[in-house]
Amino acid sequence: MTKKRLAQIANRIERIKADLVALDEMRPGSLTRQYKDPKSASGAYYQLSFTLNMKSRTDYISRDAVKDVRRQVGNYKRFKSLSAEWVALSIEQSRLKQKLKLIG
């Protein structure tokens, strides 16, 4: 079972690498619509809030750029998810290899 699992992990890591290479532009953060007057929901504008180098930042996003920024934020979330999965698989892979050395 251990060797089979190692092969599964290796295959998944290769797929993750391919998915990472395919990612396009990225931006971290959360894109929200704000209002100058929240009570009447008038004066809508968009802002991107994010933390970079341990500093909180806010960018104001024009309406015509909202679609691109949403895509970029989605790409960043995908990048973070794939990276976390790769790390978890690498830890499991390392442990299984050590176990095989102890058994074999």
VENGI-V48074 format. One record per run of one state. SS is the DSSP state (a for helix, b for strand, c for the rest). FROM is the first residue (numbers start at 0). TO is the last residue. If there is no record, write none. Layout:
ss & from & to
SS & FROM & TO
SS & FROM & TO
This chain:
ss & from & to
c & 0 & 0
a & 1 & 21
c & 22 & 28
b & 29 & 36
c & 37 & 40
b & 41 & 51
c & 52 & 53
b & 54 & 60
c & 61 & 61
a & 62 & 102
c & 103 & 103
